[in-house]
Amino acid sequence: MSTAEFLPRHAIVTASDSGIGAATAIALAEAGMDVGITWHQDREGAESTAEAVRARGRRAVVARFDATDFDAVPATIDELRDGLGGLDVFVNNAGASNRRALLEISVREWLDTMALNVDGAFLGLQTAARHMVEAGHGGRLIAVTSVHAHQPRVGLGAYIAAKHALSGLMKTLAQELGAHGITANAVAPGEIATAASGRTSEDADRTHRPGVPLGRPGKAEEVAAVIAFLASPASSYVTGADWSVDGGMLQMGPEAGSNILDDSWRTV
């Protein structure tokens, strides 16, 4: 089918209790979608996101989601899809990093990082895709990766390997699902001011980052805006792409983006 025929009405956003996930759920609600919202530890945050979705005139369904509970992942996606009455857009946002030198990381820590960022993501994306194929109306699969899917940083070896894997998975999904009118894209944030880092979007405007061309961290809403585009009919000819939302950080390298201490590099 043609992806131009796609009209999204129902979306699931994992880890939408705060940060990029919450901003995405709200952005999709503003675009006219009912939203499935998930939480792992912060149920109150998820309910707050749901309230914001409902305030925009859309339905919200909330469920606990543990990406590392492989038996429960498909069941949770099924539950949310049934509660919404369909599934057109699936945003895999769940993920986390743990700073540890590669010579010090244990096998358990390595496997836990992969389980959360790759294995659970695969199961969620696969389950969502199966629903979309069965429905026959096309769909949008979007994974939140990281600038570290493209460039490394000291101390994040397991996370970087995981995000490279997730980025590659999205490209293969794009190949295999295109015939069903389903697109698959990744969004790679740089440094984003969120509650997880103890900051708000307002803090982003007050924080100077000399090593980032735009000179500041990003806002969750700026990432959500790109995801909302990729979830929309307007992105009908975009698939297998990897969208960096990083203020230009990748042009400098993540190490430089965080560690350059002044603006002298800007002078010719």
N, C-alpha and C positions, 0 to 999 in steps of 0.2 A: 504494500500500500504506500501511498505518498505521505511523507511526513508533513506535508502542507495541510493535510486534512485533520491533523491532531488538534483537539480542543480539550485542554486539561481541566478537570474538575476536582480530582482527589489526589492528595499528596501525602507522603510519609516523610518525616525528617527525623532521623535518629539523633540522639543526644541534643534534643531541642529544649532542654530545661534552662539553658543560659547561652551566652556568647553567640557565636556564629549560627548555631542551630536555632536558637530562639529568634534571632533576627531573620533567619531564612523562613521560618514558619510564619512569621508576621508578614514578610514580603509576599509570600505565596498566598496568604489570606487576602492581602490587598489586591492581588491579581485575580481574585475570585475563586480560590480553591478552598475546599474543606481540608483540614490538616490532621494527620495522625502525629502525635507528639510523644516522644519517649524520654524516659529518665532512667538513670542507673542508681544514683544516690540522693538526688535532689528532687523529691516529689513536689515540694512546695514551688520550686522553680518551674517545673513542668506545668503545674496548675496555673501559675502566673502567665506563662506563655499561652496556655489554652484560653485564659480570660481575655488576653489581648487579641487572639484570633476571633473569639466570639464577639468582641467589641467591634470588629470589622464586618459583622454580619455573616460570618462563616461558622460551620460546625467544627468542633475540635474533639478528638478522641485521644485519651491519654492511656499509656501502658508502660509498665516497667520493661526495660530492655537491657539484657546483658549480652554483649557481642561475643563473649567468651563461653557462653553456655550454648554449645552448638546444637543441642537437641531442642532448645527453646527458641532459637532465633527464627526458624521458619514459622513456628506456631505463633509467635508474637506478630510477625508481619501478616500472617493470615488473619489474626484477630483484629488488627487495625484495619486491614482491607475490608473485612466484613462489616466492621463498625462504620466505616466511611461509605460503604456501598460501591466501592470500586477502587482502582489504583491506576493513576496515570503518570505520576511523578514519584520517584524514589530518590531521596537524597541521603547518601551514606555519610554522615558527619561524625559518627562515634570514632574516637581514637585518642591516643595519648602517647607521650614520650617520657623517657626516663634517662637522665644524663648519667652515663657510665662509660669509662674508657673501655675499648674493646679487649684489652688485656685483663680487665677486671670483671667484665660481665659474666654472669653464670649462664649455664645452658638454660636453667629455669627462667631467668629474666629474659633471655633471648626468645624463648618459645612463648612466653606470656605476651611479649611485645608483638610477635607475629600473630598470635591468636586474636588479639584485639584489633590490630590495624589491617590485617590481611584476611585471615581465615573467617572471622565473623563478618567482615565486609563482603567477602565472596558469597557467603550463605545468604545474607540479606539481599544482595544484588541478584543472585540467582533466583531466589524465591519471588522477588518483585517482578523479574523478567518473565518468569513462568506465568504469573497472573496476567501480565500485559499481552503475552503471546496468545494465551487462551481467550482473552477478551477480544482481541483482533482490532483494537482501536489505535495501535501505536503506543508510544510512551517515551518517557525521558528517564534515564539513569544518570545520576550525577554523584560523583565522589569528591569529597573534600580531602585533598591530599596535603601538599605543603611545598614551599620552595625547595624543601629538602628531597623532594622527588626528582630534583634536577641537579642540585649541588650539595655537597656534604658540609658537615660542620663537626668539629672535634667534640667527642663525647656523646654523639647521637647515632652511633653506628647501626644499632638494631632498628631504630626508628627510621633511619634513612633507607636501609634495605627494605623495610616494610613499605614505605611510601613509594619507592621505585617499583616494587611488585604491584601495588595497587594501581599505579599509573599504567603499567603494562597491561593489567587485567582490563582496564577500561578500554584500551585500544582494541583488544581482542573482542570484547563485547560489542564494540562498534562494528567490527567486521561481521560477526556472526548474527547480529540482530537487525542489521539494516534492512534486510528483506521483509522484516515484520513492521517496519515503520518506527522502530525504536532507536533512539539515539543514545549514545553513551559518551559522556565527557567528564573531565576532571577539572577542578578548581584548586589552584595551589596558592594559599595565602602565605604572605610573609609574616612580619611581626604585626599582630593585631591586638589592640587594647581591649581586653575582655576581663570579666570578673575573675576568670581563672588566673590571670596575672595580676589581680588586684587593681585593675584600672577600668575606666569607663571610656566611652566614645569621646566624652568631653576632654578626658586626659590626653587623648591622641593629639588634639589641637594644641595642647600645652607642652608637649614633649618634643624635644629636638633630637633628631637622629642625623648627625652629620654624614654618616655613611650610606644614607638612603637618598637617592636623587630627589624625591619629593619632600625629604627633610623631616618626616614624622612617621610614627606607626600608623597602621590602618585602623579602620573602624569596622565592627562586625557588620554594620549596615552596608558598607561598601562591598564586602564579600557577598552578602545576601543579594545585592542588586545584580551581580553577575550570575549568581545561581538562578535568580528569578528569570533572567533573560534566557538562560539555557533550558529552563523549564517551560518556556512559552512557545507559542506557534511561530514567533518571529525567528527562532533559532532552527527552523526546519531543515536547513542545509548544513548544520554544524554537527559533526560527530567525529569521535576519535581525537578530539582536540584537548589540549591541556592549557587552561587559562591561568596565567600568573596574576595574582592580585596582591602586589607587593611593593607598590610605590617605586618600582625600579630596582629593588634590592638585587635581583638576579644579574643585573648589569654590573654590579659591584662584587657580587659574591656574598653569601650570608655571613661569612666571617668578617669581611670588611664592613658590611651593612651594620653589624652590631658593635664593631670594635674601633672603627675610625672615630677619633675624638674631636676633630675640628673640620672646618670647611676648606682647608687649603687646597684640597684636590680639585676644587671647582675652578681655580684660577689657571689660565693658560700660561 
